[in-house]
Amino acid sequence: MPMLRRQELEVYVEFYALWAEDAYEEEPGESPKAAEELLTSGDGRLCFRSGGHTHHAVFTAEVWDQVPPKEGRAWESSAEVEWFCRSGEMALWSYGGPSDPVVELGAADTLWRVRAYVAGQERVRELAQQEVPTRVEQFLVQFWPA
């Protein structure tokens, strides 16, 4: 079960909100509210709960050809959902706009199983009250065909 690709981005998070949409969505919908769960799927989006109001988080995306092994690191939380992506590319968003570059999933018109892990949410919550922390909150998000 090989990993097909791995991509790490630094994303700017505002107002605790981070979400993903198909990179070529013709008309992005309204900005969602901050997620209450670590990971939810609906309205063509993946929504991630963030621990910090305003900060720069690390977002690592892994694409696998089948179910990846569970990550062994000690994470604060994890969750799984299904998500359909038409283009095979995903843009990460916060209230300030989309991230750059996009996440390359590699397969169009695919229903993905998505597993997310997060670490650093408790720490970034504290730090973001006094500054704009960088790389404290870390997401690992794994994708494989459903």
trRosetta pair geometry for C-beta under 8 A, 3 or more apart (Angstrom, degrees):
i j d omega theta_ij theta_ji phi_ij phi_ji
1 64 6.4 21 167 -175 97 114
1 65 6.4 -157 -153 63 63 90
1 66 4.8 -94 -127 60 108 104
1 67 7.1 -48 -146 68 151 52
1 68 6.7 175 140 -105 127 49
1 69 7.7 138 82 -30 136 80
2 64 7.5 178 102 -145 37 72
2 65 6.2 36 61 11 72 119
3 6 6.1 21 153 -48 134 100
3 62 5.6 -56 -145 -169 119 108
3 63 7.1 109 -171 74 72 48
3 64 5.5 -52 -112 -96 58 76
3 68 7.0 41 -87 -108 88 121
4 63 4.7 -55 64 102 107 97
4 64 6.4 165 3 -113 89 19
4 65 5.8 110 -47 -49 112 83
4 106 6.3 -108 131 35 137 166
5 62 7.4 177 91 -149 50 46
5 63 4.8 17 50 41 87 111
5 104 6.4 -49 121 90 161 104
5 106 6.4 145 8 -41 136 134
6 60 6.8 -2 -172 -175 93 97
6 61 7.2 168 -152 87 46 52
6 62 5.0 -7 -105 -104 82 77
6 63 7.7 -151 -69 21 43 69
7 60 7.2 166 85 -153 44 53
7 61 4.9 -7 59 57 94 98
7 103 5.7 168 79 -134 142 76
7 104 6.4 124 -45 34 151 85
8 58 6.5 -15 -166 -169 101 96
8 59 7.2 152 -155 82 51 48
8 60 4.7 -16 -102 -102 81 82
8 61 7.9 -174 -79 21 35 64
9 58 7.7 152 82 -158 44 49
9 59 4.9 -18 64 64 92 99
9 60 7.9 176 23 -80 61 37
9 61 7.7 20 5 -2 103 102
9 92 6.8 169 92 20 150 144
9 99 5.8 70 162 165 145 143
9 101 7.2 -138 -101 51 121 66
9 103 7.1 -97 -15 -74 135 90
10 56 5.3 14 175 175 104 111
10 57 7.3 163 -157 80 57 35
10 58 6.1 -33 -103 -99 66 58
10 59 7.6 156 -105 19 16 81
10 134 7.4 8 -158 -162 129 93
10 135 6.8 -50 -120 -75 110 88
11 18 6.5 87 122 -133 139 122
11 56 7.0 159 78 -156 34 62
11 57 5.4 -23 63 62 89 87
11 58 7.9 140 18 -114 80 10
11 59 4.9 29 -5 -7 123 127
11 92 5.1 -64 -116 120 141 143
11 94 7.0 136 160 -24 102 116
11 99 4.9 -54 -115 -93 94 134
12 55 7.9 -174 -149 99 53 29
12 56 5.7 -32 -96 -100 60 73
12 94 5.9 -123 101 37 71 142
12 96 6.0 -33 105 52 126 139
12 99 7.5 165 24 -98 76 85
13 16 7.1 24 161 -124 112 15
13 17 6.9 169 -163 66 82 42
13 18 5.1 -47 -113 -62 103 108
13 50 4.9 173 -169 -147 149 167
13 52 6.3 100 90 78 130 93
13 54 6.9 -175 94 -135 68 31
13 55 5.5 -6 55 60 104 70
13 56 7.3 167 13 -99 82 20
13 57 5.3 43 -21 -7 125 114
13 94 5.1 -175 -129 -100 39 147
13 137 7.4 -19 11 63 153 144
14 17 6.5 -23 79 49 62 91
14 53 7.6 1 -161 158 43 59
14 54 5.4 18 -117 -107 62 83
14 94 4.7 124 24 151 83 121
14 95 4.4 -91 84 40 125 104
14 96 5.4 111 -11 -20 142 98
15 34 6.3 -132 134 -61 82 116
15 53 6.3 3 -101 -160 28 69
15 54 7.4 27 -36 -68 44 79
15 94 7.6 150 42 -178 81 99
15 95 5.6 42 26 -12 121 139
16 34 4.1 28 99 -130 107 144
16 49 7.3 -12 169 -164 100 61
16 50 4.8 -174 -161 69 54 95
16 51 7.5 -118 -129 108 91 1
16 52 6.9 179 -96 84 66 28
16 53 6.0 -32 -46 -105 79 43
17 31 7.1 61 150 174 158 107
17 32 6.9 170 -151 81 122 79
17 33 7.4 -133 -98 164 122 26
17 34 4.6 -111 -74 -93 81 72
17 35 7.4 122 -125 -4 65 75
17 47 7.8 -47 -154 -154 79 97
17 50 6.7 -91 -18 19 10 121
17 94 5.5 134 93 -143 83 74
17 95 6.0 79 65 -35 130 91
18 47 7.6 132 86 -161 53 54
18 48 4.5 -32 86 65 103 109
18 50 5.1 97 -1 -48 111 121
18 57 7.0 -49 -77 41 156 146
18 59 7.8 -170 -180 -81 142 131
18 92 6.6 -9 -170 -173 93 103
18 93 7.4 153 -156 80 46 49
18 94 5.6 -28 -96 -82 61 92
18 139 7.9 -151 113 -34 154 154
19 32 5.6 95 -56 35 158 123
19 35 7.6 138 -80 -39 94 114
19 45 5.0 -1 178 -176 121 123
19 46 6.4 164 -161 84 67 52
19 47 4.5 -22 -106 -105 102 66
19 48 6.6 -176 -87 16 45 74
19 92 7.4 158 86 -155 32 58
19 93 5.2 -24 68 63 81 98
19 94 7.7 138 21 -85 70 44
20 45 6.4 146 72 -161 52 68
20 46 4.2 3 49 52 107 103
20 47 8.0 -149 23 -68 67 32
20 48 7.7 58 -13 -17 93 106
20 83 8.0 45 88 178 117 160
20 90 4.9 11 -176 177 117 117
20 91 6.8 159 -151 80 65 41
20 92 5.4 -35 -94 -98 80 61
20 93 7.1 161 -94 14 27 82
20 103 7.4 -28 -137 27 128 134
21 25 5.1 -42 152 -14 119 144
21 28 5.9 110 96 -123 171 98
21 29 7.8 180 -108 23 142 88
21 44 6.2 44 -138 128 87 97
21 45 5.4 -35 -84 -102 79 81
21 90 7.1 157 78 -154 27 71
21 91 5.8 -19 63 60 78 91
21 93 6.3 19 6 -9 104 128
22 25 4.6 120 71 -54 93 87
22 44 6.5 -59 -3 177 103 109
22 85 5.3 156 -99 -148 90 74
22 86 5.3 19 -132 36 153 90
22 87 5.2 121 -173 15 103 105
22 89 7.3 79 -168 77 61 62
22 90 6.6 -63 -112 -106 31 60
22 91 7.6 21 114 16 21 88
23 87 5.7 -106 52 80 86 146
23 89 3.8 -43 22 112 138 100
23 90 5.8 -138 -39 -100 91 5
23 91 4.3 117 -107 -32 72 94
23 102 4.3 20 -104 -132 144 145
23 103 7.9 -171 -55 44 120 63
24 86 7.3 -102 68 87 103 105
24 87 4.2 118 26 -73 117 153
24 89 6.7 74 -17 63 94 109
25 28 5.2 93 97 -79 129 64
25 29 8.0 -68 162 -12 146 73
25 44 6.9 115 -108 145 130 140
28 93 7.5 135 -157 -83 146 158
29 32 7.9 47 99 -53 112 81
29 43 6.1 -64 31 161 169 121
29 44 7.2 133 -9 57 127 117
29 45 7.5 -99 44 -40 124 123
31 93 7.6 -142 -120 140 87 128
31 95 5.8 54 -151 -108 156 73
32 35 7.4 33 123 -62 128 76
32 43 7.5 156 -81 65 119 139
32 45 6.4 -169 -29 97 141 165
32 47 5.5 -82 94 -100 156 133
34 49 6.9 75 166 -127 86 67
34 50 7.2 -93 -149 38 107 87
35 38 7.4 32 121 165 130 5
35 39 7.4 21 166 -101 158 17
35 40 5.5 -176 -139 15 119 112
35 47 4.1 156 -72 136 122 108
35 48 6.0 -176 27 100 147 12
35 49 4.2 -112 90 -68 100 72
35 50 8.0 95 43 -2 97 64
36 40 7.9 44 48 -32 70 137
36 49 6.6 -24 134 -92 6 127
37 40 5.2 103 60 -52 115 99
37 49 6.1 -159 98 -29 24 127
37 79 6.4 105 156 -102 107 164
38 48 6.8 -13 171 -151 55 66
38 49 5.0 -86 -107 34 33 109
38 77 4.6 -170 -74 126 143 129
38 78 7.0 -140 99 -156 163 7
38 79 4.4 163 73 -4 113 128
38 116 6.0 -171 140 95 108 120
38 118 6.0 -155 -146 6 117 128
39 46 6.6 -19 -158 -172 91 95
39 47 7.2 150 -151 79 41 54
39 48 5.9 -7 -96 -104 69 66
39 49 7.6 -100 -45 5 39 84
39 79 4.0 -177 38 84 106 124
39 80 7.4 46 83 -63 138 8
39 81 5.6 -147 132 -5 107 118
39 114 6.9 -151 176 115 143 111
39 116 4.3 143 -61 30 140 136
40 46 7.5 157 80 -158 43 48
40 47 4.8 -11 59 56 93 102
40 81 6.6 117 -151 -75 23 156
41 45 7.1 -176 -145 90 49 50
41 46 5.6 -19 -98 -102 78 65
41 47 7.7 -173 -77 17 30 76
41 81 4.0 164 -12 153 120 139
41 82 6.3 -146 74 72 168 45
41 83 4.7 -137 -130 -80 131 90
41 114 7.2 133 -68 42 128 131
42 45 6.5 -18 71 55 49 84
42 47 7.7 -28 40 1 86 114
44 84 7.6 -62 -122 70 65 89
46 81 7.1 162 -124 72 92 134
46 83 5.3 -26 -67 -96 102 157
46 90 7.8 6 22 -158 123 137
46 114 6.3 -82 -115 128 138 171
48 116 6.5 -156 -114 -162 105 161
48 118 7.6 140 -172 -72 110 131
48 139 6.4 -8 -159 -110 153 149
49 118 7.8 -106 76 -9 81 168
49 121 7.9 28 117 -125 92 144
50 55 7.9 -177 171 50 127 106
50 57 6.7 -117 -130 -49 116 150
50 121 7.2 -172 -176 -121 40 98
50 124 7.7 -70 173 104 86 142
50 137 6.4 62 -153 163 86 167
51 118 7.7 154 -22 156 109 133
51 120 7.0 -165 41 114 142 63
51 121 2.9 156 -50 -160 141 76
51 122 6.5 -82 -158 -42 151 23
51 123 7.8 69 113 52 147 50
51 124 4.7 111 89 69 109 105
51 125 4.5 -83 165 -50 96 92
51 128 7.9 160 116 5 74 136
51 137 5.7 177 40 -99 105 128
52 55 4.1 11 112 6 147 132
52 57 7.6 171 41 -64 119 104
52 121 7.6 -148 -26 -145 75 57
52 124 3.7 -81 -48 145 122 107
52 125 5.8 -139 -83 -79 63 40
52 127 7.1 -28 -113 70 129 87
52 128 3.6 143 -156 -39 102 151
52 133 6.6 -111 -130 45 163 113
52 136 7.4 87 -40 73 147 121
52 137 6.0 -140 4 -28 115 136
53 128 4.8 163 34 145 82 129
53 129 7.5 92 12 -77 126 53
54 128 6.0 149 51 -160 56 110
54 132 5.6 -53 119 -115 97 93
55 124 5.5 -132 44 -164 173 116
55 127 7.4 77 -100 96 136 107
55 128 5.0 -85 -47 -94 117 113
55 132 5.7 175 -104 -168 54 61
55 133 4.6 -4 -135 61 121 78
55 134 7.0 -162 -174 -75 83 35
55 136 6.7 -55 176 39 144 108
55 137 6.5 102 101 12 136 115
56 132 7.2 63 -11 155 86 94
56 133 7.2 -135 39 107 72 52
56 134 4.3 7 58 -123 120 71
56 135 6.3 -12 103 -36 98 57
57 120 7.9 163 -131 89 90 132
57 124 7.5 7 -91 -113 93 164
57 135 7.4 116 -147 -104 25 30
57 136 7.6 -65 -108 60 64 61
57 137 4.2 -43 -117 84 103 103
57 138 6.8 -179 -172 -83 83 29
57 139 6.4 48 152 -5 124 101
58 135 5.2 49 -43 -134 108 73
58 137 7.2 -178 27 95 70 53
58 138 4.4 -7 63 -116 110 78
58 139 6.8 -173 95 30 60 65
59 92 6.1 107 83 -90 174 164
59 99 7.8 -80 43 -95 145 172
59 103 8.0 -86 127 -74 119 127
59 139 4.8 0 -117 62 65 114
59 141 6.9 -4 -170 6 85 117
60 138 7.3 13 0 -175 106 92
60 139 6.7 -177 29 94 66 62
60 140 5.0 -16 70 -112 109 66
60 141 7.0 164 85 24 54 68
61 90 7.7 166 -118 61 160 129
61 103 4.6 61 16 -149 167 130
61 105 7.9 -81 160 -84 135 70
61 141 5.2 -23 -107 73 68 99
61 142 7.9 154 -162 -90 50 28
61 143 6.8 10 -173 -4 95 113
62 68 6.8 44 115 -65 131 164
62 140 7.1 11 -3 -175 112 88
62 141 7.2 174 25 88 71 47
62 142 4.7 -19 69 -111 105 73
62 143 7.0 178 89 25 52 70
63 104 7.7 -81 -17 105 146 68
63 105 5.7 149 -100 -148 134 54
63 106 5.8 129 145 16 166 122
63 142 7.9 162 -86 -160 23 56
63 143 4.9 -22 -110 70 68 105
63 144 7.4 140 -166 -81 52 54
64 67 7.2 11 109 160 141 4
64 68 4.4 -160 -58 -58 164 100
64 142 6.2 13 -6 -174 118 102
64 143 6.9 169 23 83 73 49
64 144 4.2 -32 74 -85 97 107
65 144 6.8 14 92 -139 10 98
65 145 7.5 -7 -166 11 42 105
66 144 5.7 57 180 -170 11 136
66 145 7.5 -39 -96 46 47 87
67 113 7.3 -22 -98 84 79 148
67 144 5.8 -170 -81 79 34 161
68 115 7.4 -135 52 42 107 136
68 142 5.0 -102 32 -169 140 146
68 144 6.3 -179 -19 -43 84 133
71 75 6.8 60 94 -30 123 129
71 78 7.8 177 45 -101 111 139
71 117 5.5 -67 50 -37 148 160
71 140 6.1 97 -84 98 164 150
71 142 7.8 -175 -42 -31 111 133
73 117 7.6 106 71 155 105 152
73 119 7.4 -63 131 -49 122 144
74 119 7.6 91 102 -106 64 124
75 78 5.6 77 93 -52 141 97
75 117 4.2 -87 -122 -170 161 106
75 118 6.3 103 -174 59 106 35
75 119 5.2 -105 -132 -62 63 91
75 140 7.7 -104 -99 33 135 113
76 118 5.6 -51 56 97 102 81
76 119 5.4 141 -7 -111 94 48
76 120 7.4 -130 -12 19 133 33
76 121 5.4 -136 81 26 163 109
76 122 6.8 178 -115 -14 145 97
77 117 7.4 165 89 -151 49 49
77 118 5.3 -2 58 50 90 101
77 121 7.4 1 12 7 115 146
78 115 6.7 7 -176 -179 105 90
78 116 6.5 175 -149 91 59 52
78 117 4.7 -16 -99 -99 94 71
78 118 7.6 179 -80 14 49 68
79 115 7.4 179 91 -149 37 54
79 116 5.5 -6 56 55 81 95
80 113 6.7 -1 -170 179 109 90
80 114 6.6 159 -151 85 59 52
80 115 4.7 -20 -96 -98 90 75
80 116 7.7 175 -82 16 41 67
81 113 7.9 173 92 -156 33 51
81 114 5.4 -16 64 61 76 103
82 111 6.0 7 -178 177 111 98
82 112 6.8 160 -157 83 59 47
82 113 5.8 -36 -101 -100 74 55
82 114 7.0 150 -110 12 20 87
82 146 5.3 41 -130 -90 113 149
83 111 7.5 162 83 -157 29 57
83 112 5.2 -22 66 62 80 98
83 114 5.3 16 12 -14 116 134
84 110 7.2 178 -146 93 60 38
84 111 5.0 -31 -93 -100 81 68
84 112 7.3 164 -93 14 27 76
85 88 6.2 126 120 -77 113 25
85 89 7.6 179 170 43 127 26
85 90 6.1 -65 -124 -72 142 97
85 105 5.9 88 83 32 155 162
85 108 7.6 -110 114 -139 82 43
85 110 6.0 -8 57 60 85 82
85 112 6.2 18 4 -8 107 122
86 108 6.4 5 159 -166 43 85
86 109 5.9 20 -141 -80 52 59
87 108 5.7 -47 -169 -119 20 95
88 104 7.4 13 141 -163 86 60
88 105 5.0 -140 -169 70 58 96
88 106 5.8 -113 -176 74 114 12
88 107 5.2 -176 -117 76 112 21
88 108 4.0 -69 -31 -69 111 59
88 109 7.8 -28 -50 6 91 49
88 110 6.9 71 -94 12 78 114
89 102 4.6 41 175 138 109 140
89 103 6.8 154 -162 76 60 51
89 104 5.9 -23 -110 -107 84 50
89 105 6.4 -157 -83 17 29 87
90 102 6.2 153 71 -176 37 92
90 103 4.3 -21 64 60 97 106
90 105 6.0 73 -13 -33 104 112
91 98 4.3 -20 172 -152 126 125
91 99 6.3 173 -170 46 71 77
91 102 5.1 -56 -81 -114 69 93
91 103 7.6 -174 -78 15 23 81
92 98 6.8 122 73 -159 44 67
92 99 4.0 16 65 6 97 130
92 103 6.9 74 -32 -20 97 113
93 97 6.9 -94 -139 156 82 23
93 98 5.1 -42 -91 -97 80 61
93 99 7.1 -124 -69 -11 33 79
94 97 7.5 -3 62 45 64 33
98 102 8.0 -10 165 -87 125 81
99 102 7.6 133 86 -93 88 40
105 110 7.1 -154 135 57 131 134
105 112 7.0 -84 -154 -76 140 144
105 143 5.9 -67 -132 114 102 162
107 110 4.4 62 110 -41 108 145
107 145 7.2 -22 75 -78 159 108
110 145 5.9 -86 -167 -112 115 89
111 145 7.2 74 75 -160 64 66
111 146 4.3 -60 117 37 99 125
112 143 4.7 -26 -165 -157 132 99
112 144 6.9 125 -156 62 78 26
112 145 6.6 -68 -109 -104 55 34
112 146 6.1 128 177 -28 6 94
113 143 7.3 144 73 -155 52 47
113 144 5.4 -22 57 67 100 80
113 145 7.2 31 8 111 90 17
113 146 4.6 129 -44 -89 85 77
114 141 6.4 -8 -169 -174 97 98
114 142 7.1 155 -154 80 47 52
114 143 5.7 -11 -102 -99 75 72
115 141 7.2 165 84 -154 47 50
115 142 4.6 -7 57 56 97 103
116 139 6.2 -27 -161 -163 100 101
116 140 7.2 151 -156 82 49 51
116 141 4.8 -10 -103 -105 80 83
116 142 7.8 -166 -74 22 36 67
117 139 7.0 147 78 -158 54 50
117 140 4.4 -3 55 56 107 98
117 141 7.7 -159 26 -71 64 44
118 121 5.8 47 139 -39 121 115
118 137 6.8 -11 -167 -171 102 90
118 138 6.9 156 -152 83 53 51
118 139 5.4 -18 -99 -100 80 69
118 140 7.9 -164 -72 23 37 67
119 137 7.5 168 88 -151 47 47
119 138 5.0 -8 59 58 90 100
120 123 5.1 -62 -157 49 65 111
120 124 5.3 61 146 -24 91 106
120 136 4.6 169 -176 147 128 66
120 137 4.2 -164 98 -100 114 39
120 138 5.3 90 8 8 130 78
121 124 6.0 -55 -136 40 28 105
121 125 6.3 38 159 -29 62 104
121 137 5.8 62 -82 -119 54 105
122 125 5.8 -54 -156 26 28 116
122 126 7.1 22 152 -13 61 104
123 126 6.0 -58 -158 36 35 108
123 127 6.2 22 154 -11 70 113
123 136 5.3 -133 106 178 111 120
123 137 7.8 -174 70 -67 89 67
124 127 5.6 -58 -137 46 36 107
124 128 5.6 38 164 -27 71 111
124 133 5.6 -145 -130 67 79 143
124 136 4.3 154 -79 99 92 123
124 137 4.3 -28 -27 -46 157 101
125 128 6.3 -54 -139 32 19 109
125 129 7.5 27 154 -28 52 101
126 129 6.4 -61 -172 17 32 112
127 130 6.4 -81 -165 46 42 94
127 131 6.0 -48 172 55 83 95
127 133 4.2 54 121 -52 135 135
127 136 6.1 151 40 -42 150 172
128 131 7.3 -92 -116 70 29 51
128 132 7.1 40 -128 -116 72 39
128 133 5.9 -84 -69 11 70 105
133 136 4.5 -6 145 -5 135 131
133 137 7.9 104 98 -6 121 84
135 138 7.3 29 -173 -74 62 92
